[in-house]
Amino acid sequence: MKRVSKPVFFITAIIILALSYFAIFGFTTQYGDIKSTVIKGVNDIRWGIDIKGGVEATFKPAGDVDATDEEMEAAKAVIETRLVSNNITDYELYADSASDRIIVRFPWKEDEANFDPEQAIDEIAATAQLTFRPGASYATTDVDANGQIVYKTPTGETEEVLMEGNNVESAQPVIDTQNAGNYNVALKLKDANVFKNITEKYLSQTVSIWMDDIMISQPRVDSVISNGDASITGTFTLQEATDLANKINAGALPFKLETSSFGTISPTLGASSLTAMAYAAVAAIILISLLMIIIFRLPGVIATIALLGQVGLMVATVSGFFPVFSSFTMTLPGIAGLILSIGMGVDANIITAERIREELRGGKTIDMAIAKGSKNSFSAIFDGNVTVIIVALILLLVFGPTNILSSIFGQSTTGTIYAFGYTLLMGVICNFVMGVFASRLMLKSISGFKIFRKKFLFGGVGK
């Protein structure tokens, strides 16, 4: 076996312990009354409504209207705008066009003891009011679920309404023929004269478009439009142009939304469940670590350090610890995925430690036993983990927000399965990093110390 330098064990262990500490507890700075989060930890995880508590509602077109796919997407855009206007940015929203249903889940408002879910649902489902206004003056700002700035409350000259959304016949994304790769939003108006007068008066000026209290676009009038066909230009991607078109179409929906069902989850119940799971997780990790140390001795100690690193790394992938990974909304199925991957991490270390012990009992030297045991166990660990990775990828691709099975199971169900697949995939990857690579690196390094070169410490017979 090729020896690994002795300091590698201490360097790896320190990195794992530091990563685990900051991933779990985070790091904040305080300057006066201003508290800034430098590194995100467990407290920064976005908890789903099944843990934090919140509201789940299903909307449908009133009067049994058979809505088109485009109308359902427009209605979805209305609800999304309403959620942001109510300062609710951590939400789940799905449009099931097959059954003309829109499912929305959102958490309880922070620090609000008298939150009325029925009133909130009524506000979200209210008929959208689309308006065209002069200028683009606003009084307040907010941040949406994607971290984008939202401009709210028209002020000054922008309080005047030039045209309402009922004059818009349709809006759709179109390819920008002059700028390859960009898209525009084409508008078709019912009364061309109304828009003609607006474009004449505000030529070379801004005419903003508002959904209720939120500004959704601020195009500049470049020419007088007299035929009722207008175009909002810009450096839009297809998705951005589609989203804007949906919001504009929402102001001209031929139906109202009504609530077909809704339910609530108490935040107290969710918090209690989370606390119980946290205690259970700590107790389980301690018990597993003790058993690993008692049965496998030195490899068990290494496995415990690697297990702690795996837990810290998994928390980091969902808390926003790494800038490349946005904060993930953690749900109960997501926690189940993490627990399952922790079990696989323990299993990987057990397989390796057992193979090493078998080699030692067969008369191999410590170096030879570690090399051969690691080699013989890798195929079993690799096959098992790769199989789970394939399953997790299938869950992500098939049961994601846009998927081929939403018409069968509904996007509400598939979103839940997606959370399980995501945490399972992250957990298995963390298992490879900590349970396979880091643990073997530390084991080979520590075996170089004379004090630890005893077969008894590796589960073998003799001294």
C-alpha positions, 0 to 999 in steps of 0.5 A, a space after each residue: 500500500 502506498 503510504 499517506 503522509 501522517 499530517 494528512 489525518 490531522 489536516 483532513 480531520 480539522 477540515 471536516 470538523 471546521 466544515 461541520 461546525 460552520 455548516 451546522 451553526 453558521 457564522 454571523 457578525 453584529 454591528 450595533 443592531 445590524 446582524 449580518 449572516 456571513 455563513 449560512 447554517 441550520 437556522 438559515 434553512 428554508 423549512 417547508 410548510 409541513 414543518 414550519 406550518 402554513 396554508 395549502 389551497 387549490 383554485 379553479 375557474 369559477 362557473 366550471 369554465 374549461 380554461 385553456 393551458 395559456 389561461 391557466 398559466 396566466 392565472 398562475 401568474 396572477 397568484 404568483 404576483 399576489 403572493 409577492 405583493 403580500 410579502 410571501 416569497 417562500 411558496 410552492 405554486 403549480 398549475 395542473 392544466 389537465 384538471 384546471 386546478 392551481 395548487 399553492 402552498 405558502 408558509 405562515 407570515 413571520 412574527 404574525 400571531 393572528 394570521 387569517 388564512 381564509 383572508 389571505 386566500 381570498 386576496 390571492 384569488 381576487 381578480 387581477 387588475 392590470 393597468 398601464 400608467 405614465 412613468 415608472 415611479 414607485 414608493 416601495 420595493 421588495 424581493 421575490 422568490 428568485 431574489 429579484 427586486 420588485 417595485 411596488 406602489 405607484 406614486 406621483 404621475 404614475 398614480 394615473 391610469 392610462 389604460 386597463 388590462 381589459 383592452 388587451 386581447 392577447 400577449 405572447 412571446 415572439 422571437 426578436 428578428 433584429 437581435 438573435 437569441 432575444 425575445 419580445 412580447 407581442 400585444 394585440 389590443 381591442 381598441 386601437 385608438 386608446 393605445 394610439 392616443 397614449 403612444 402619441 402623448 407619451 412618445 419617447 417616454 416610459 409607460 409602465 405596466 402594473 399588476 395590482 400594486 406591482 410594476 411588471 414592466 416599464 417599456 419606453 414608447 419608441 413610436 406611435 402605434 395606431 393598428 393595435 399591434 404593439 411590441 415590448 422589446 428588450 433583452 428577454 429570454 424565452 422564459 422571461 418573455 413568457 412570464 411577462 406575457 402570462 402576467 399581461 394575459 392575466 389582466 384579461 382573464 375571462 373568468 374568476 378564480 374560486 377556492 375549491 379546497 384549502 387546509 392549514 398546518 399549525 406552525 406549533 405542530 411543525 416546530 414540535 415535529 422538527 424539534 423531535 426529529 432533531 433530538 432523534 437525529 442527534 441520539 441516533 448519530 451518537 448511538 451509531 458512532 458508539 457502536 462503530 467504535 466498539 465493534 471496529 475500534 480505530 476504523 470506527 473512530 475514523 468512520 465517526 469523523 467521516 459521518 460527522 463530515 457527511 452530515 455537515 456537508 449535506 446540511 451545507 447543500 440545502 442551507 445555502 452554505 455554498 454560493 453555487 447551491 441556492 437555499 433549498 426548501 426542506 420538507 419532511 420527504 427531504 429529511 427522509 432522503 437525508 436520513 436514508 443517505 446517512 444510512 448508506 454512509 454508515 453502511 459504506 464504512 461498515 463494509 470497508 471496516 469488515 473487509 479490513 478485519 477479514 484480511 487481518 484475520 487471514 494473516 495480512 499485515 496492516 498495510 496490506 489489509 487496509 489496501 486490500 480491504 479498501 479495494 475489495 469493498 469499493 465495488 460493492 459500495 460503488 454499485 450500491 451508491 450509483 444505483 441510488 444516484 440513478 434513482 435520485 436523478 430519475 426522481 429529479 427529472 421525472 418528478 420535477 416542477 415540469 415533468 411528464 407525469 404531472 398529468 397523472 400524479 399532479 404537480 403537488 405530489 411530484 414536487 414532494 417527490 422531487 424534494 426527496 430525490 434532491 436530498 437523496 442525491 446530495 446525500 449520496 454524493 456527500 457519502 462518496 466525498 466523506 464516507 469513501 474518499 476522506 475516511 480512507 485517506 484518514 485511515 491510511 494516514 493514521 496507520 503510519 503512526 507506530 502507536 496505532 500499528 496494532 492489529 487489535 485496533 483495526 479489529 484483527 487478532 493479536 497485538 
